[in-house]
Amino acid sequence: MKNIWRIFSGDMKRLVRNPFALVIAIGLCIIPSLYAWFNIYSNWDPYANTKNIKIAVATEDTGYQMDDGTTVNMGDSVIESLKENDKIGWVFTDTKDAALEGVYSGEYYAAVIISSDFTYSMYNVFREDFKGPTISYYENEKKNAVATKITDSAVSTLKQSINEQFIEVLASNIFEQTNHISEQMEENDKFAYFQNKLENLNENLIGYSKMIDTFIAGNSELSQAVAEAKGSIPGLSDKVSDGAKSFGTARSSLDDTKTSLKSFSENVNQTMTSINDSMNKIQGSINATNLAGDAQQTADSLNQAALDAVELQRELNRLQEHLKKVVVEDSVSDADRTVIQKIIETIESINGGATDIEKAISSINQIAMGFSGDSQTDTINTQVSGSMVADAINKSLSDMTQVLTTCSQAITNMQEMYTTSLVPQLDNVIDSMSQMLNNVSDILTRLDDTLGDMNSVFSGIETTVTGANDSLEQIQTVIDGVSEKLTKLLNRLNSVEDDEKVQAFMEFMKGDPEGYGEFFSQPVLVTTEEVYPIPNYGSAMTPFYTILAIWVGGTILVALIKVKAEPKNLKNVKSYQLFFGRYLLFFVMGQLQALIIVLGDIYILHCQILYPGWFWLVASLASVTFTLLIYSLALSFGDVGKALAVVIMVIQIAGSGGTFPIELLPAVYRNIYIFFPFPYAINAMRETIGGMYGSDYMKNLAELMIFAVVGLLIGLVIRIPFVKLNHFVEKRMEDTKMM
């Protein structure tokens, strides 16, 4: 710290002891303030002298003769009104050519030419395809960029003034015609009829108002119903989804049933075929010899046929029970229920046939058993020659054959009935039910989607109904207002004698046409409430030029004062001590520059500054930030750093938002301006001039000081790797004998 102070005190002593250096130092402190003051003063009130901007005016208006023979010339009226306007330097030429010649030569910034049919168009706008009056405007854009903006504003004001006159003329004519009609009514005895029409009109208006009340009430009920329907959609949607799932489950179950039925049909067919095969085997072996020899085989076939018949009955009973359950389900249609009932009856018939077959097999088994055994065989062989025994055996065999034939035919009939009637009917029923379930499932799915869309539909209906009610209420307000005035007029007419009614109506109708015209030309008055008012343009530009002058001051300091300290009487001086030792000189001179600028803004220019102390604080911190940045750049990079300081200044002049709003600048400036210190310093200073808002002042100062930290990083850290390179560049520049 001592070395820093010794370097600074040595600099100050040498500066004070050298009068020439002292004068230069004083000049360095004053010059930046002159830059700020001159620019602020030149922009103090630039629009106060717009009367020196010359705009030529020429009229070719031929005027217009009214019905009463009076001639009017609105072009001349415009000329007379402009002569009273001293905000612009209006120059009135005799001809259009003279005005245009002045624009082309640069004598005038612009010219306004009033057309020859100006007045005629103003009075006949409703007779000539709504063609309004026209003026022609010529401007010299080469002469000055800003002047054209001023002349554009002047012509816009002129256009507004002419439009006001135009509307005033129209309104005056309308009310003059109204007064004329009123006078005619006063002269004619038609008032009773007219009063009757007014009463009818008033009754109609009252009826319309009541009708609107009915519409509004109906809309309110509709809105309530829509809201209730909208509220029920979620629950209904859940039920539909559950129904769709249930039908999907039923459809899957039906598919399983169809698969099971196919397997069941195969089993039944196999069983019937097995029974039939057994019957055929038995029938083929029916004779006394074979029956006796193959008794065991016949018995086995009969037993197998009996088992197959029992299995057939079991399968048929299982199918019958399943169909009885299906027929009572709610999802089965009446037509399918009838078909299923017939199928159940068919199964019962087949089942009865199976029972008969089972009984027949039992009978055959008993007959066959009569032929079994060795003793029986011997008896038959011994007695076969006896005619009586032979007849008995033949009769038994014939009975067995007949029973077998009957069983075989019954089995064939059962199999045919099952295959050609029962199975197709079951397939048709299942297919029909499956199609029905598919259709219902699709309908429920679409219904679920529709319910989802209905939510948006109901919301749209609610919005429409609300908007309709608002519109109806506005219409009703207008109708009620007109009806109220008519009621007052009719009450007034009914309260006076017949000979006084016309006079009462005239008093209500008559008015001042010129007064009406003046009102309708400017029906809306705009009241301006200034927020953070600033009395003049110079005060508004003070933040920009003050901050810019402080940066210019820092740039001048590094241009004329050496940034590198070279103490001869100090040893073992560290680089940071050299940095701060010399920077203190820049700091002091920068603070003097900022103080002089601030004092001049307040006491010489009398800028509006609501908070002088806070204003100076911004200038002081801006000086610290700027001198640190500029000093660090110059120390780290030599002349290249000084050039960088100038480049940064130029970029900030164009793109800091100090003159034009940042939103109006090209995109490149809008993207990079936040990385420069000017915007934060300018915004903080604006708070002290126009008025504070919240913590914006402190926020901007905090953001400004970030750049001071950047300056320290450049001077103390980033500079170190560039020391040798900077020394090399300086030597090469000295070698040129010019730099």
Stockholm file with secondary structure:
# STOCKHOLM 1.0

chainA/1-739         MKNIWRIFSGDMKRLVRNPFALVIAIGLCIIPSLYAWFNIYSNWDPYANTKNIKIAVATEDTGYQMDDGTTVNMGDSVIESLKENDKIGWVFTDTKDAALEGVYSGEYYAAVIISSDFTYSMYNVFREDFKGPTISYYENEKKNAVATKITDSAVSTLKQSINEQFIEVLASNIFEQTNHISEQMEENDKFAYFQNKLENLNENLIGYSKMIDTFIAGNSELSQAVAEAKGSIPGLSDKVSDGAKSFGTARSSLDDTKTSLKSFSENVNQTMTSINDSMNKIQGSINATNLAGDAQQTADSLNQAALDAVELQRELNRLQEHLKKVVVEDSVSDADRTVIQKIIETIESINGGATDIEKAISSINQIAMGFSGDSQTDTINTQVSGSMVADAINKSLSDMTQVLTTCSQAITNMQEMYTTSLVPQLDNVIDSMSQMLNNVSDILTRLDDTLGDMNSVFSGIETTVTGANDSLEQIQTVIDGVSEKLTKLLNRLNSVEDDEKVQAFMEFMKGDPEGYGEFFSQPVLVTTEEVYPIPNYGSAMTPFYTILAIWVGGTILVALIKVKAEPKNLKNVKSYQLFFGRYLLFFVMGQLQALIIVLGDIYILHCQILYPGWFWLVASLASVTFTLLIYSLALSFGDVGKALAVVIMVIQIAGSGGTFPIELLPAVYRNIYIFFPFPYAINAMRETIGGMYGSDYMKNLAELMIFAVVGLLIGLVIRIPFVKLNHFVEKRMEDTKMM
#=GR chainA/1-739 SS CHHHHHHHHHHHHHHHHCHHHHHHHHHHHHHHHHHHHHHHHHTSCGGGGGGGSEEEEEECCCCEECTTSCEECHHHHHHHHHHTCCSSEEEECSSHHHHHHHHHHTSCSEEEEECTTHHHHHHCTTTTTTCCCCEEEEECTTTCHHHHHHHHHHHHHHHHHHHHHHHHHHHHHHHHHHHHHHHHHHHSSCHHHHHHHHHHHHHHHHHHHHHHHHHHHHHHHHHHHHHHHHHHHHHHHHHHHHHHHHHHHHHHHHHHHHHHHHHHHHHHHHHHHHHHHHHHHHHHTCSHHHHHHTHHHHHHHHHHHHHHHHHHHHHHHHHHHHHHHHHTCTTSCHHHHHHHHHHHHHHHHHHHHHHHHHHHHHHHHHHHHHTCSHHHHHHHHHHTTCHHHHHHHHHHHHHHHHHHHHHHHHHHHHHHHIIIIIHHHHHHHHHHHHHHHHHHHHHHHHHHHHHHHHHHHHHHHHHHHHHHHHHHHHHHHHHHHHHHHHHHHHHHHHTSCHHHHHHHHHHHHCCCHHHHHHHHHSCCCCCCCCSSCCSSHHHHHHHHHHHHHHHHHHHHHHHHSCSSCCCSSCCSCCHHHHHHHHHHHHHHHHHHHHHHHHHIIIIISCCCCSCHHHHHHHHHHHHHHHHHHHHHHHHHHTHHHHHHHHHHHHHHHHHSSSSSCGGGSCHHHHHHGGGSSHHHHHHHHHHHHHCCCTTHHHHHHHHHHHHHHHHHHIIIIITGGGHHHHHHHHHHHHHTTCC
#=GC SS_cons         CHHHHHHHHHHHHHHHHCHHHHHHHHHHHHHHHHHHHHHHHHTSCGGGGGGGSEEEEEECCCCEECTTSCEECHHHHHHHHHHTCCSSEEEECSSHHHHHHHHHHTSCSEEEEECTTHHHHHHCTTTTTTCCCCEEEEECTTTCHHHHHHHHHHHHHHHHHHHHHHHHHHHHHHHHHHHHHHHHHHHSSCHHHHHHHHHHHHHHHHHHHHHHHHHHHHHHHHHHHHHHHHHHHHHHHHHHHHHHHHHHHHHHHHHHHHHHHHHHHHHHHHHHHHHHHHHHHHHHTCSHHHHHHTHHHHHHHHHHHHHHHHHHHHHHHHHHHHHHHHHTCTTSCHHHHHHHHHHHHHHHHHHHHHHHHHHHHHHHHHHHHHTCSHHHHHHHHHHTTCHHHHHHHHHHHHHHHHHHHHHHHHHHHHHHHIIIIIHHHHHHHHHHHHHHHHHHHHHHHHHHHHHHHHHHHHHHHHHHHHHHHHHHHHHHHHHHHHHHHHHHHHHHHHTSCHHHHHHHHHHHHCCCHHHHHHHHHSCCCCCCCCSSCCSSHHHHHHHHHHHHHHHHHHHHHHHHSCSSCCCSSCCSCCHHHHHHHHHHHHHHHHHHHHHHHHHIIIIISCCCCSCHHHHHHHHHHHHHHHHHHHHHHHHHHTHHHHHHHHHHHHHHHHHSSSSSCGGGSCHHHHHHGGGSSHHHHHHHHHHHHHCCCTTHHHHHHHHHHHHHHHHHHIIIIITGGGHHHHHHHHHHHHHTTCC
//
